Amino acid sequence: MDLELDDDENSASDEKFPESADELMARYKNSGYLTIREGVDVPGHLAMVLCMAKLEALSATESPSDDKIAEAGGENDTSIPVMNKPFCVSVSSRTFEHLSNLLAKTSQLYLSPEEAKKACPNGLDDYVAEMYILLSALRILKVHLYQAVRSRMSLTELRIDPTVVDGLRQLVYDLLKHMPPSFKVG
């Protein structure tokens, strides 16, 4: 299956893109990879996608809801920010650096159809997997930013390098400015 990305900026289609960790897991349910036994090789790419799906689902427990956002930082906000919860949240310089690196790598495939064609030998299947990694990393970043803001601590107090934050900010702006190409399987 070849990957063909239409550069027409007004023709975006996401009908094959998994929106949630559950939808992604359902996609791989029939592949047999979810019941892997010892000694069976798992493609690294698939392992990465499944790990990101699980990390995203775990971090979503601390994700901002509309109610939480309305209360956050207000005088009535008495909840304690979650700075560290195993496998869910770890507001630290290492986390932001790792997310920054992962987002920088996967966003290149989103921003550059030529790069995507080179990096996705299995066509649309590889591209959707890469884009899911990008999406889940953005969702995990959202949770960490939310908890960092709720803590009311400065970047210095959090020991987060301001250049990492600036790089993340620019990356998000670039993603927001770019309309994704449409998917065509041919």
N, C-alpha and C positions, 0 to 999 in steps of 0.2 A: 504494500500500500504506500503510495507516494504522498508526500506532503506538498500541497500547493497552497500558498498563502496569497490571497488577492490583496494587492496594495491599495485598493479602493478604500479610502478612509471612511466612507459612509456605509460600508456593507459589512457590519460585524454580526457574526452569528455564534451563539454559544450553546446550541442545542445539544452538543455532545459533551459539554464541560460539566464535570461533577461539582455541584455547589457546596456540598457538605462532606464531612468525613464519612458519614453513614452512606451517602450516595457513592462515594469512592469505594468503600468497602463492598458495597453491593455489586459494583462493576467487576471486582476481582473475585467475587464469591465462587463463580463457576470455573475459575482458572485453576483451582486446586492449590494455589499458593497460600491460602489461608489455613490449610491443614498440613503444613509442611512438617515433615518428620526429620529427625536427625540424619545427616548424611545426604540430604537432597540439596542440590545447588539452587539458590535463589538469585535471580538476576539482581545485581546491586541497585539498579535503578528502581526496580519494584520495591525493594526493601526500603529505600529512601522515601519513596512516596507513601508507603504504608506507615513508616515511622512518623513522618510529618503529619499524616492524617490523625494518628493517635495523639501526638503532642498537641495538635490544634484542638482536638476534642477535649483533652485534659485541661488545657489553658482556658478554654471557653467557660469553665466553671467560675473563673474570676473576671470574665469579660464584662464590660459595661453594658447595662441595659438602659433603656430610655429613662426609667425611674432613677437608676443609679446616677446617670449623667446629670439629671436635673438637680439632684441632691449634692453631688460631688462639689466640695469646696464651699458649700453654703454654710450658713450659721448652724443649720440643723443637721449637718453631716457629722455624725458621731461614730461612723464606722471606721475601723482601723484598716489602713492599706495593707495589702498582702505583698510583702517584699520577697518572701521566699516560701514556696510551697512545693515540695518535691514533685517533679515531672509536670508542674503546672506553671509556676511563675518563679523567676529568679532575677529580680531587678539588680543587675550587676553590669560592670563594664564588659566582662567576658560575653554575657548574653547579647548585649547590644553590638559588640564587635562581630560575633558569629552571625547574628541576623543581618548585619550590614554586609558582610562578605557573601552570604547566601543570596540576599536580595540583589546585590550587584551582579552576581554571576547569572542568576536566572532571569533577571530583567533584560539582559542583553538579547535573549531569545525573543522576548516580547517586543522590544524596541527595534529589532533588526530582523526582518524576514529572511534576509540572505544568511545571516548567522544561524537562524533557526533551521533552515534547509540543510546546512552543513552538519549541525549538531544533532539532528533527529533522523538517524538512518532508517528507523521503522515508521517514518511518516507521522501521521496524525496521532497515533498511539503515544509516541515519544513526546510529541509537542504538548498534548493534553497533560501528560505526566509532569513535564517541566512547568507548565503553567499552573498545575495544582500545587507544586512545590512553592512557586512564587506566591500564589494566593494564600496558602496556609502560613507561609512566613510573614506575610503582611498582617494576617489575623493575629498571629502570635505577637508581633510587634505592637499591634493595637492594645492588646492586653497589658503588655509591659509598660507602654507609655502611659496608659490609664493609671496603673498602680504607681508609677513614678510621680505623676502629677499629683495624685491623691496624697502622696507622702509629704508634699510641700517642701521637699529637700532640694537643694541646689545640685547642679551637676558635680560640683566640687565635693559636696557631702556624699553624693552617691558614687563618687570616684569614676564618673563617666567622662571620657575624653570629649570635649566640645566639638572636635573635628569629626568624630564619629557621628554625633548628632547632626552636624551640618551636612555631612555626606548623606545620611538617611533622609533629611529634609529635602535635599536636592533630588535624590532618587525618587521620592514620592511625588514631587512636583513634575519630574520628567514623565513618570507613569501616568499622571493625571492629564498631562498635555497631549499624550499620544493615543490616538484611536487605534484599537487593534485591527489587524487585517481579518478578513473573513476566512473561514476554513473551507477548503474544497478538497475532496478526496478524489484522486484521479488515477 
